[in-house]
Amino acid sequence: MSGTSNLATMKKLVQQLRLEASLKRVKVSQAAAELKQFCLQNEAHDPLMTGVSSSTNPFRPPKVCSFL
């Protein structure tokens, strides 16, 4: 029983390794350049870069109504 279980585990491992070996690889410098380009293209839509207007901010502090 142990030998069958070990064989099944090893087959799964070989299958996973074959899958990982067949993946297209990209150089880190190329990935970094593409990521930088993506960030620069989308920075106008990024609220962390442009800020959020107080009227559309769902996390703004609630207004306090006080009567004198």
N, CA, C and O atoms as a DFTB+ gen file, in Angstrom:
272 C
 N C O
     1  1       0.827      -1.190       0.000
     2  2       0.000       0.000       0.000
     3  2       0.870       1.252       0.000
     4  3       0.556       2.225      -0.685
     5  1       1.947       1.234       0.754
     6  2       2.832       2.386       0.840
     7  2       3.526       2.645      -0.483
     8  3       3.728       3.796      -0.869
     9  1       3.891       1.576      -1.179
    10  2       4.555       1.716      -2.464
    11  2       3.638       2.332      -3.505
    12  3       4.080       3.142      -4.320
    13  1       2.360       1.956      -3.486
    14  2       1.379       2.511      -4.422
    15  2       1.146       3.983      -4.126
    16  3       1.050       4.803      -5.040
    17  1       1.055       4.309      -2.849
    18  2       0.848       5.699      -2.436
    19  2       2.054       6.555      -2.820
    20  3       1.905       7.680      -3.296
    21  1       3.251       6.004      -2.607
    22  2       4.474       6.714      -2.957
    23  2       4.574       6.917      -4.465
    24  3       5.011       7.972      -4.924
    25  1       4.171       5.913      -5.230
    26  2       4.207       6.006      -6.688
    27  2       3.243       7.088      -7.180
    28  3       3.587       7.867      -8.069
    29  1       2.054       7.139      -6.611
    30  2       1.067       8.156      -6.996
    31  2       1.579       9.554      -6.641
    32  3       1.400      10.497      -7.411
    33  1       2.201       9.679      -5.501
    34  2       2.757      10.973      -5.084
    35  2       3.862      11.405      -6.026
    36  3       3.934      12.573      -6.408
    37  1       4.720      10.478      -6.401
    38  2       5.819      10.806      -7.307
    39  2       5.292      11.174      -8.696
    40  3       5.845      12.067      -9.337
    41  1       4.231      10.505      -9.179
    42  2       3.641      10.856     -10.465
    43  2       3.080      12.267     -10.436
    44  3       3.249      13.027     -11.390
    45  1       2.408      12.619      -9.336
    46  2       1.878      13.977      -9.203
    47  2       3.010      14.991      -9.201
    48  3       2.899      16.054      -9.813
    49  1       4.094      14.666      -8.515
    50  2       5.246      15.558      -8.443
    51  2       5.866      15.751      -9.830
    52  3       6.191      16.875     -10.212
    53  1       6.026      14.674     -10.571
    54  2       6.591      14.754     -11.924
    55  2       5.676      15.575     -12.825
    56  3       6.153      16.394     -13.610
    57  1       4.375      15.364     -12.719
    58  2       3.418      16.128     -13.517
    59  2       3.525      17.622     -13.191
    60  3       3.517      18.452     -14.101
    61  1       3.625      17.966     -11.922
    62  2       3.752      19.372     -11.517
    63  2       5.065      19.963     -12.027
    64  3       5.083      21.096     -12.508
    65  1       6.138      19.226     -11.931
    66  2       7.430      19.713     -12.414
    67  2       7.414      19.921     -13.927
    68  3       7.997      20.885     -14.422
    69  1       6.759      19.036     -14.659
    70  2       6.651      19.209     -16.110
    71  2       5.846      20.453     -16.447
    72  3       6.191      21.193     -17.369
    73  1       4.775      20.681     -15.700
    74  2       3.965      21.872     -15.909
    75  2       4.788      23.131     -15.662
    76  3       4.747      24.060     -16.469
    77  1       5.526      23.175     -14.571
    78  2       6.352      24.333     -14.236
    79  2       7.473      24.534     -15.258
    80  3       7.830      25.669     -15.574
    81  1       8.024      23.444     -15.769
    82  2       9.106      23.548     -16.749
    83  2       8.594      24.067     -18.092
    84  3       9.357      24.661     -18.853
    85  1       7.315      23.851     -18.393
    86  2       6.775      24.284     -19.681
    87  2       6.304      25.741     -19.676
    88  3       5.944      26.270     -20.728
    89  1       6.299      26.396     -18.518
    90  2       5.852      27.791     -18.446
    91  2       6.831      28.712     -19.152
    92  3       8.046      28.523     -19.092
    93  1       6.273      29.720     -19.827
    94  2       7.114      30.715     -20.492
    95  2       7.764      31.590     -19.419
    96  3       7.086      32.085     -18.518
    97  1       9.030      31.769     -19.519
    98  2       9.754      32.574     -18.536
    99  2      10.079      33.939     -19.119
   100  3      10.333      34.085     -20.314
   101  1      10.063      34.933     -18.238
   102  2      10.348      36.307     -18.639
   103  2      11.490      36.807     -17.760
   104  3      11.518      36.550     -16.557
   105  1      12.418      37.515     -18.366
   106  2      13.523      38.061     -17.590
   107  2      12.987      39.104     -16.612
   108  3      12.011      39.797     -16.897
   109  1      13.631      39.200     -15.475
   110  2      13.199      40.136     -14.440
   111  2      13.251      41.572     -14.959
   112  3      12.360      42.368     -14.665
   113  1      14.264      41.901     -15.712
   114  2      14.376      43.262     -16.244
   115  2      13.213      43.583     -17.179
   116  3      12.701      44.702     -17.170
   117  1      12.796      42.611     -17.980
   118  2      11.661      42.823     -18.883
   119  2      10.366      42.950     -18.083
   120  3       9.540      43.813     -18.380
   121  1      10.180      42.108     -17.082
   122  2       8.971      42.175     -16.255
   123  2       8.914      43.503     -15.507
   124  3       7.845      44.101     -15.387
   125  1      10.053      43.966     -15.005
   126  2      10.084      45.240     -14.291
   127  2       9.756      46.402     -15.223
   128  3       9.047      47.329     -14.833
   129  1      10.260      46.357     -16.438
   130  2       9.969      47.413     -17.415
   131  2       8.485      47.425     -17.769
   132  3       7.883      48.492     -17.880
   133  1       7.894      46.244     -17.948
   134  2       6.472      46.166     -18.263
   135  2       5.618      46.643     -17.092
   136  3       4.605      47.314     -17.289
   137  1       6.025      46.298     -15.885
   138  2       5.296      46.744     -14.696
   139  2       5.374      48.257     -14.538
   140  3       4.379      48.897     -14.198
   141  1       6.541      48.828     -14.779
   142  2       6.707      50.275     -14.706
   143  2       5.835      50.965     -15.744
   144  3       5.186      51.967     -15.443
   145  1       5.817      50.436     -16.967
   146  2       5.005      51.006     -18.033
   147  2       3.524      50.934     -17.662
   148  3       2.788      51.897     -17.876
   149  1       3.083      49.815     -17.115
   150  2       1.687      49.661     -16.703
   151  2       1.323      50.678     -15.630
   152  3       0.264      51.303     -15.689
   153  1       2.206      50.842     -14.650
   154  2       1.947      51.796     -13.565
   155  2       1.858      53.224     -14.099
   156  3       0.986      53.988     -13.685
   157  1       2.741      53.581     -15.000
   158  2       2.723      54.927     -15.560
   159  2       1.473      55.169     -16.403
   160  3       0.925      56.271     -16.396
   161  1       1.025      54.158     -17.121
   162  2      -0.171      54.300     -17.951
   163  2      -1.432      54.444     -17.105
   164  3      -2.383      55.107     -17.520
   165  1      -1.450      53.835     -15.934
   166  2      -2.663      53.806     -15.121
   167  2      -2.608      54.709     -13.895
   168  3      -3.504      54.655     -13.052
   169  1      -1.576      55.536     -13.781
   170  2      -1.463      56.355     -12.584
   171  2      -2.565      57.406     -12.488
   172  3      -2.890      57.849     -11.387
   173  1      -3.148      57.814     -13.616
   174  2      -4.228      58.801     -13.582
   175  2      -5.487      58.231     -12.934
   176  3      -6.321      58.987     -12.436
   177  1      -5.632      56.916     -12.936
   178  2      -6.815      56.268     -12.372
   179  2      -6.545      55.698     -10.982
   180  3      -7.422      55.060     -10.398
   181  1      -5.371      55.912     -10.456
   182  2      -4.994      55.345      -9.163
   183  2      -5.295      56.335      -8.050
   184  3      -4.675      57.397      -7.995
   185  1      -6.238      56.013      -7.154
   186  2      -6.571      56.945      -6.083
   187  2      -5.420      57.203      -5.107
   188  3      -5.407      58.229      -4.426
   189  1      -4.469      56.296      -5.035
   190  2      -3.324      56.535      -4.160
   191  2      -2.401      57.603      -4.733
   192  3      -1.682      58.271      -3.990
   193  1      -2.421      57.765      -6.056
   194  2      -1.577      58.768      -6.702
   195  2      -2.291      60.110      -6.837
   196  3      -1.685      61.165      -6.649
   197  1      -3.582      60.064      -7.163
   198  2      -4.315      61.301      -7.437
   199  2      -5.118      61.798      -6.251
   200  3      -5.532      62.957      -6.232
   201  1      -5.342      60.962      -5.280
   202  2      -6.160      61.353      -4.138
   203  2      -7.635      61.100      -4.428
   204  3      -8.033      60.899      -5.575
   205  1      -8.424      61.115      -3.382
   206  2      -9.855      60.872      -3.502
   207  2     -10.572      62.135      -3.052
   208  3     -10.282      62.683      -1.988
   209  1     -11.510      62.588      -3.873
   210  2     -12.249      63.786      -3.478
   211  2     -13.119      63.458      -2.266
   212  3     -13.583      62.328      -2.114
   213  1     -13.332      64.439      -1.417
   214  2     -14.076      64.192      -0.185
   215  2     -15.536      63.851      -0.465
   216  3     -16.186      63.202       0.355
   217  1     -16.052      64.276      -1.603
   218  2     -17.453      63.973      -1.906
   219  2     -17.656      62.515      -2.338
   220  3     -18.743      61.967      -2.155
   221  1     -16.643      61.893      -2.897
   222  2     -16.775      60.506      -3.350
   223  2     -16.076      59.513      -2.439
   224  3     -16.096      58.314      -2.717
   225  1     -15.462      59.971      -1.365
   226  2     -14.732      59.091      -0.468
   227  2     -15.707      58.349       0.448
   228  3     -16.358      58.977       1.283
   229  1     -15.818      57.031       0.309
   230  2     -16.746      56.291       1.171
   231  2     -16.247      56.160       2.608
   232  3     -17.009      55.757       3.487
   233  1     -14.986      56.493       2.862
   234  2     -14.418      56.347       4.195
   235  2     -14.259      57.678       4.916
   236  3     -13.581      57.746       5.941
   237  1     -14.868      58.725       4.400
   238  2     -14.765      60.029       5.050
   239  2     -15.454      59.975       6.404
   240  3     -16.399      59.209       6.592
   241  1     -14.989      60.774       7.336
   242  2     -15.639      60.780       8.661
   243  2     -17.054      61.329       8.531
   244  3     -17.296      62.249       7.750
   245  1     -17.978      60.773       9.285
   246  2     -19.352      61.260       9.190
   247  2     -19.466      62.688       9.718
   248  3     -18.751      63.085      10.638
   249  1     -20.369      63.441       9.124
   250  2     -20.606      64.804       9.564
   251  2     -21.394      64.777      10.859
   252  3     -22.321      63.985      11.029
   253  1     -21.015      65.637      11.745
   254  2     -21.697      65.716      13.027
   255  2     -22.654      66.914      12.967
   256  3     -22.267      68.027      12.610
   257  1     -23.875      66.656      13.318
   258  2     -24.867      67.712      13.333
   259  2     -25.054      68.139      14.779
   260  3     -25.458      67.346      15.629
   261  1     -24.760      69.389      15.041
   262  2     -24.915      69.861      16.415
   263  2     -25.789      71.105      16.411
   264  3     -25.621      72.002      15.585
   265  1     -26.709      71.138      17.338
   266  2     -27.587      72.300      17.487
   267  2     -27.144      73.098      18.680
   268  3     -26.813      72.535      19.724
   269  1     -27.134      74.394      18.538
   270  2     -26.713      75.267      19.647
   271  2     -27.889      75.683      20.465
   272  3     -27.735      76.418      21.440
